[in-house]
């Protein structure tokens, strides 16, 4: 037999692998092309993919052993014993938009919690509006009262509990019960609690959307999202996933699988650290309120205790507006100039509090090992229940020692006090 030429040997050498090698972790499979032995096998795989069968693949975008392992884990852990299917997306926002596009059509009406993640609102008011989908925003504390907002064309209710920045806890079971009676799909963003602390399918939702970027990954080095749906909704989701070309890489799936192994341990530490910081903040004179569902002072604390088994490291606190941007001290009516000075005073106070901290970095996202601080500007992100309180600051409390985090925030409050004292009354 003639020996293969050098270029052929370069292309084919070392591709047999070791089928008997078993490691503790799933291997990383990087693949675009999937190979088949026969045309019949190729056709059978194509038919299985078209039907959305589990673990069927014809191409890397459909799935590899690594991405399929993560999808299996999502079904088991997020599904919590329910008959569900899962699909991966390149980011949490991609998961949100794909889930919505899978169900909604022109002329449909969508109800969205007013406290939902900001980019969700942007998508609803942008692309969905251009498609002819009408969105209404509802008070996240409405509970069973949502029945009054339903229309004949209402197709979907979008929930997020707790809500972004203001952390309202929704009565998800009550909303889902009403939606089920009317044949309306319910979807929830479960990123805050993750399946460690929440079981949305037990509450009655039809789909749970996760930013795996956050606690599932846990190390701020991967972007990924997922949609987990009941079996009845899978054909619509799978069709949207395939038509939009949504997929995730084996490397990223492997990182999320690795993060998953330590998720409960990390989440318990996030919870304990955040509660210690939150209780300390409640005693600060500069703080008007701490928006943390696990605190007894939270307005929906009883709902949180009923539905959740723990809390993550993300919460907000409200600064005392009278302290940060006080009104005129002479009793006269405020002018435009007074408002501008008060706004500048607020910006300076927030900068002093948040900048140059030793342990709290300024950054978007959350759910990693590190602590983050970010002022929350939500004036244009609320309509059903506008925020009327003082300046909001969102914290993600990481895995550092809480004593160090508290000392860091104390220095921030001291810096803020110096700036306010130097600027005088608003």
C-alpha positions as CSV (number, residue, x, y, z in Angstrom):
1,X,0.0,0.0,0.0
2,X,1.3,3.4,-1.0
3,X,2.3,5.6,2.0
4,X,0.2,8.7,2.4
5,X,1.9,11.9,1.4
6,X,3.1,14.4,4.1
7,X,0.3,16.9,3.8
8,X,-2.3,14.1,4.2
9,X,-0.5,12.8,7.3
10,X,-0.4,16.3,8.8
11,X,-4.2,16.5,8.3
12,X,-5.0,13.1,9.8
13,X,-2.3,12.2,12.4
14,X,-3.4,11.9,16.1
15,X,-7.2,12.1,15.5
16,X,-8.1,8.7,17.0
17,X,-8.2,9.8,20.6
18,X,-8.6,7.5,23.6
19,X,-12.1,6.4,24.0
20,X,-11.3,4.5,27.2
21,X,-9.9,7.5,29.0
22,X,-12.2,8.7,31.8
23,X,-11.5,11.9,33.8
24,X,-13.4,13.6,36.7
25,X,-14.4,16.5,34.4
26,X,-16.2,16.4,31.1
27,X,-13.7,17.0,28.2
28,X,-13.7,20.2,26.2
29,X,-15.0,19.4,22.7
30,X,-14.3,22.2,20.1
31,X,-16.1,21.4,17.0
32,X,-17.8,22.8,13.9
33,X,-17.9,19.7,11.7
34,X,-19.4,16.5,13.0
35,X,-18.5,13.3,11.1
36,X,-20.7,10.3,10.2
37,X,-19.9,6.9,8.9
38,X,-22.8,6.6,6.4
39,X,-25.2,8.8,4.5
40,X,-28.0,7.0,6.3
41,X,-26.6,8.0,9.7
42,X,-26.2,11.6,8.5
43,X,-29.9,11.7,7.4
44,X,-31.1,10.2,10.7
45,X,-29.1,12.7,12.7
46,X,-30.5,15.5,10.6
47,X,-34.0,14.3,11.2
48,X,-33.4,14.0,15.0
49,X,-32.0,17.6,15.1
50,X,-35.0,19.0,13.2
51,X,-37.3,17.4,15.8
52,X,-35.2,18.8,18.6
53,X,-34.3,15.4,20.2
54,X,-32.0,15.4,23.1
55,X,-28.3,14.8,22.4
56,X,-28.8,14.8,18.6
57,X,-26.3,16.8,16.6
58,X,-25.1,17.4,13.1
59,X,-22.9,20.5,13.6
60,X,-21.1,22.3,16.4
61,X,-23.9,24.9,16.6
62,X,-26.4,22.2,17.5
63,X,-24.3,20.8,20.3
64,X,-21.1,18.9,21.3
65,X,-20.7,16.4,24.2
66,X,-19.5,19.4,26.3
67,X,-22.5,21.7,25.6
68,X,-24.8,18.8,25.9
69,X,-23.5,17.9,29.3
70,X,-24.2,21.5,30.5
71,X,-27.7,21.3,29.0
72,X,-28.3,18.0,30.9
73,X,-27.1,19.7,34.1
74,X,-29.5,22.6,33.5
75,X,-32.4,20.3,33.1
76,X,-31.6,18.4,36.2
77,X,-30.7,21.3,38.5
78,X,-32.9,24.2,37.3
79,X,-35.7,21.8,36.3
80,X,-35.8,20.3,39.7
81,X,-37.7,17.1,38.7
82,X,-39.9,18.7,36.1
83,X,-40.0,17.6,32.5
84,X,-37.9,20.4,30.9
85,X,-35.5,21.0,28.1
86,X,-32.6,23.5,28.0
87,X,-30.7,25.4,25.4
88,X,-27.6,27.5,25.6
89,X,-27.0,31.1,24.3
90,X,-23.9,33.2,24.1
91,X,-25.1,35.6,26.8
92,X,-27.8,36.2,29.3
93,X,-29.4,38.9,27.1
94,X,-29.3,36.6,24.1
95,X,-31.3,34.1,26.2
96,X,-33.9,36.7,27.1
97,X,-34.4,37.9,23.6
98,X,-34.5,34.4,22.1
99,X,-37.0,33.3,24.7
100,X,-39.3,36.2,23.9
101,X,-38.9,35.9,20.1
102,X,-39.8,32.2,20.4
103,X,-43.3,32.9,21.6
104,X,-44.3,36.4,20.5
105,X,-45.8,37.4,17.1
106,X,-47.0,40.7,15.6
107,X,-50.2,41.9,17.4
108,X,-49.4,40.1,20.6
109,X,-49.4,41.8,24.0
110,X,-46.6,41.3,26.5
111,X,-46.7,42.1,30.2
112,X,-43.3,42.9,31.8
113,X,-42.4,43.5,35.4
114,X,-41.4,47.2,35.8
115,X,-38.4,46.2,37.8
116,X,-36.9,43.9,35.0
117,X,-33.3,44.0,33.8
118,X,-32.8,47.2,31.8
119,X,-31.8,45.7,28.5
120,X,-34.9,43.5,28.6
121,X,-36.9,46.8,28.5
122,X,-34.8,48.2,25.7
123,X,-35.5,45.1,23.6
124,X,-39.2,45.2,24.3
125,X,-39.4,49.0,23.5
126,X,-37.1,48.6,20.5
127,X,-37.1,45.4,18.4
128,X,-40.3,43.9,19.7
129,X,-42.2,47.2,19.2
130,X,-40.9,47.4,15.6
131,X,-42.3,43.8,15.2
132,X,-45.7,45.0,16.3
133,X,-45.6,43.5,19.8
134,X,-47.1,45.8,22.4
135,X,-45.5,45.8,25.8
136,X,-47.1,47.0,29.1
137,X,-45.2,47.3,32.3
138,X,-46.7,46.3,35.6
139,X,-46.0,47.0,39.2
140,X,-43.9,44.0,40.4
141,X,-45.9,43.8,43.6
142,X,-49.2,43.4,41.9
143,X,-49.6,39.7,42.5
144,X,-53.0,38.3,41.6
145,X,-54.1,41.8,40.6
146,X,-52.4,41.2,37.3
147,X,-55.6,39.7,36.1
148,X,-57.0,43.2,35.6
149,X,-54.1,43.9,33.1
150,X,-54.7,40.9,30.8
151,X,-56.1,41.5,27.3
152,X,-57.4,39.0,24.8
153,X,-54.2,39.4,22.9
154,X,-51.9,39.0,26.0
155,X,-49.5,36.1,25.1
156,X,-46.8,36.3,27.7
157,X,-46.0,37.6,31.2
158,X,-42.3,38.3,31.9
159,X,-41.3,38.1,35.6
160,X,-38.1,38.9,37.5
161,X,-38.0,38.2,41.2
162,X,-36.3,40.0,43.0
163,X,-36.3,42.9,40.5
164,X,-33.2,44.6,39.2
165,X,-31.9,47.4,41.4
166,X,-35.0,47.8,43.6
167,X,-35.3,44.1,44.5
168,X,-39.1,43.8,44.7
169,X,-40.2,40.2,45.3
170,X,-43.1,39.1,43.1
171,X,-45.8,36.7,44.0
172,X,-44.9,34.4,41.2
173,X,-47.2,31.5,42.1
174,X,-50.2,33.8,42.1
175,X,-49.3,35.3,38.7
176,X,-48.6,31.9,37.2
177,X,-51.9,30.4,38.4
178,X,-53.8,33.2,36.7
179,X,-51.8,33.0,33.5
180,X,-52.3,29.2,33.3
181,X,-56.1,29.6,33.5
182,X,-55.9,32.0,30.5
183,X,-53.4,30.0,28.5
184,X,-50.7,32.7,28.8
185,X,-47.1,31.8,28.9
186,X,-45.0,32.8,31.9
187,X,-41.2,33.3,31.9
188,X,-38.9,34.4,34.7
189,X,-35.4,35.7,34.9
190,X,-34.0,33.6,37.7
191,X,-30.4,34.9,37.6
192,X,-30.4,36.5,41.1
193,X,-31.2,33.4,43.1
194,X,-30.1,30.8,40.6
195,X,-31.4,27.2,41.2
196,X,-29.3,27.2,44.4
197,X,-31.9,29.3,46.1
198,X,-35.0,29.2,43.9
199,X,-37.1,26.6,42.0
200,X,-39.2,28.6,39.5
201,X,-40.9,25.5,38.0
202,X,-42.3,24.7,41.4
203,X,-43.9,28.1,41.3
204,X,-45.6,27.3,38.0
205,X,-43.5,29.1,35.4
206,X,-43.3,27.8,31.8
207,X,-39.7,29.0,31.3
208,X,-36.7,30.0,33.4
209,X,-34.0,32.2,31.9
210,X,-30.5,32.4,33.4
211,X,-27.4,34.4,32.8
212,X,-24.9,31.7,33.4
213,X,-22.3,34.5,33.2
214,X,-23.2,35.2,36.8
215,X,-23.2,32.6,39.7
216,X,-23.0,29.5,37.5
217,X,-19.7,30.6,36.0
218,X,-18.8,32.5,39.2
219,X,-15.4,33.8,38.1
220,X,-16.1,36.8,35.8
221,X,-14.4,35.1,32.8
222,X,-17.2,33.7,30.7
223,X,-20.4,34.9,29.0
224,X,-23.3,32.6,28.6
225,X,-27.1,32.4,29.0
226,X,-29.6,29.6,29.0
227,X,-33.3,29.1,28.6
228,X,-35.0,26.1,30.4
229,X,-38.5,25.4,29.3
230,X,-41.3,22.9,30.0
231,X,-41.4,20.2,27.3
232,X,-44.6,21.7,25.8
233,X,-42.7,24.9,25.0
234,X,-39.6,23.2,23.6
235,X,-40.6,23.1,19.9
236,X,-41.1,26.9,19.8
237,X,-37.8,27.5,21.6
238,X,-35.8,25.1,19.5
239,X,-37.2,26.6,16.3
240,X,-36.1,30.1,17.5
241,X,-32.7,28.8,18.6
242,X,-32.0,27.1,15.2
243,X,-33.3,30.0,13.1
244,X,-31.4,32.6,15.0
245,X,-28.2,30.5,15.1
246,X,-27.8,30.7,18.8
247,X,-25.1,28.5,20.3
248,X,-22.3,28.4,22.8
249,X,-18.7,27.2,22.6
250,X,-17.4,24.0,24.3
251,X,-14.7,26.1,26.1
252,X,-17.4,28.3,27.7
253,X,-19.6,25.4,28.5
254,X,-16.7,23.7,30.2
255,X,-16.0,26.8,32.3
256,X,-19.7,27.0,33.4
257,X,-19.7,23.2,34.2
258,X,-16.6,23.8,36.4
259,X,-18.2,26.7,38.1
260,X,-21.3,24.7,38.8
261,X,-19.4,22.2,41.0
262,X,-18.7,24.9,43.6
263,X,-21.9,27.0,43.1
264,X,-23.6,26.1,46.4
265,X,-20.5,26.7,48.5
266,X,-19.9,30.1,46.8
267,X,-23.5,31.1,47.0
268,X,-23.7,30.4,50.8
269,X,-20.6,32.6,51.3
270,X,-22.1,35.4,49.1
271,X,-25.3,35.2,51.1
272,X,-23.5,35.4,54.5
273,X,-21.2,38.2,53.4
274,X,-23.9,40.2,51.9
275,X,-26.2,39.9,54.9
276,X,-23.4,41.1,57.2
277,X,-22.7,44.1,55.0
278,X,-26.5,44.8,54.6
279,X,-27.1,44.8,58.3
280,X,-24.2,47.1,58.8
281,X,-25.5,49.5,56.2
282,X,-28.9,49.6,57.9
283,X,-27.3,51.2,60.9
284,X,-25.5,53.9,58.9
285,X,-27.0,57.5,59.2
286,X,-26.3,58.2,55.5
287,X,-28.6,55.2,54.5
288,X,-32.3,55.7,54.2
289,X,-33.1,52.0,53.4
290,X,-31.4,48.7,52.4
291,X,-33.1,46.9,49.6
292,X,-32.3,43.3,50.5
293,X,-35.1,40.7,50.4
294,X,-33.6,38.6,53.3
295,X,-33.8,41.6,55.7
296,X,-37.0,41.7,57.9
297,X,-37.2,45.4,56.9
298,X,-37.8,44.5,53.2
299,X,-41.5,45.1,52.2
300,X,-41.8,41.6,50.7
301,X,-39.7,39.7,53.2
302,X,-42.5,37.3,53.9
303,X,-42.8,36.4,50.2
304,X,-39.1,35.9,50.0
305,X,-39.1,33.6,53.0
306,X,-42.0,31.6,51.4
307,X,-40.4,31.1,48.0
308,X,-36.6,31.3,48.4
309,X,-34.2,29.2,50.3
310,X,-31.5,31.8,50.4
311,X,-30.2,35.1,49.0
312,X,-27.4,36.0,46.7
313,X,-24.8,38.7,47.1
314,X,-26.6,41.4,45.1
315,X,-28.6,44.1,46.7
316,X,-29.0,47.9,46.8
317,X,-29.1,50.7,49.4
318,X,-30.8,54.0,49.3
319,X,-28.9,57.1,50.4
320,X,-30.7,59.8,52.4
321,X,-31.7,62.3,49.7
322,X,-31.9,65.2,52.2
323,X,-28.3,64.6,53.2
324,X,-26.9,64.0,49.7
325,X,-28.8,66.7,47.7
326,X,-30.6,68.9,50.2
327,X,-33.1,71.5,49.1
328,X,-32.6,75.3,49.7
329,X,-31.9,76.0,53.3
330,X,-33.5,79.6,53.3
331,X,-37.1,78.5,52.8
332,X,-37.4,79.9,49.3
333,X,-38.7,78.0,46.3
334,X,-36.1,75.9,44.5
335,X,-34.9,77.2,41.1
336,X,-33.4,75.5,38.1
337,X,-30.0,76.6,39.4
338,X,-30.8,75.0,42.7
339,X,-31.7,71.7,41.0
340,X,-28.5,71.7,39.0
341,X,-26.4,72.3,42.1
342,X,-28.2,69.5,43.9
343,X,-27.6,67.2,41.0
344,X,-23.9,68.0,40.9
345,X,-23.7,67.6,44.7
346,X,-25.3,64.1,44.3
347,X,-22.9,63.1,41.5
348,X,-19.9,64.3,43.6
349,X,-21.2,62.4,46.7
350,X,-21.6,59.2,44.7
351,X,-18.2,59.5,43.2
352,X,-16.6,59.9,46.6
353,X,-18.5,56.9,47.9
354,X,-17.8,54.6,45.0
355,X,-14.4,55.6,43.5
356,X,-10.9,54.5,44.7
357,X,-12.2,51.8,47.0
358,X,-9.8,49.1,47.9
359,X,-12.1,46.1,47.6
360,X,-15.2,47.3,45.7
361,X,-14.5,47.8,42.1
362,X,-16.8,49.8,39.8
363,X,-18.2,47.5,37.1
364,X,-21.2,46.2,35.4
365,X,-22.4,42.6,35.8
366,X,-22.0,40.6,39.0
367,X,-22.0,37.1,40.3
368,X,-18.3,36.6,40.3
369,X,-16.0,36.2,43.2
370,X,-15.2,39.9,43.4
371,X,-17.2,42.8,45.1
372,X,-18.6,45.5,42.9
373,X,-20.3,48.9,43.4
374,X,-22.4,50.8,40.9
375,X,-24.8,53.8,41.3
376,X,-28.2,52.8,40.0
377,X,-29.8,55.4,37.6
378,X,-33.2,54.0,37.0
379,X,-35.3,57.1,36.3
380,X,-35.9,56.1,32.7
381,X,-36.2,52.4,33.4
382,X,-39.5,52.6,35.4
383,X,-43.0,53.6,34.3
384,X,-45.6,51.6,36.3
385,X,-43.8,52.2,39.6
386,X,-41.3,55.1,39.3
387,X,-38.5,55.3,41.8
388,X,-39.1,58.3,44.1
389,X,-36.5,57.6,46.8
390,X,-33.0,58.8,47.2
391,X,-29.9,57.9,45.2
392,X,-29.5,54.2,44.8
393,X,-26.2,52.3,45.0
394,X,-26.1,48.6,44.0
395,X,-23.5,46.3,45.6
396,X,-22.4,42.9,44.7
397,X,-20.8,41.4,47.7
398,X,-18.1,38.9,46.8
399,X,-16.1,36.3,48.6
400,X,-13.7,38.6,50.4
401,X,-13.8,38.9,54.2
402,X,-16.9,41.0,55.1
403,X,-14.9,42.9,57.7
404,X,-12.6,44.2,55.0
405,X,-15.6,45.1,52.8
406,X,-17.3,47.0,55.6
407,X,-14.1,48.9,56.4
408,X,-13.9,49.8,52.7
409,X,-17.5,51.2,52.6
410,X,-16.8,53.0,55.9
411,X,-14.0,54.8,54.2
412,X,-16.3,55.6,51.3
413,X,-18.9,57.2,53.6
414,X,-16.1,59.2,55.2
415,X,-15.0,60.5,51.8
416,X,-18.6,61.3,50.9
417,X,-19.0,63.2,54.1
418,X,-16.0,65.3,53.3
419,X,-17.3,66.2,49.9
420,X,-20.7,67.1,51.2
421,X,-19.2,69.2,54.0
422,X,-17.1,71.1,51.5
423,X,-20.0,71.8,49.1
424,X,-22.2,73.1,51.8
425,X,-26.1,73.0,51.7
426,X,-27.7,72.3,48.3
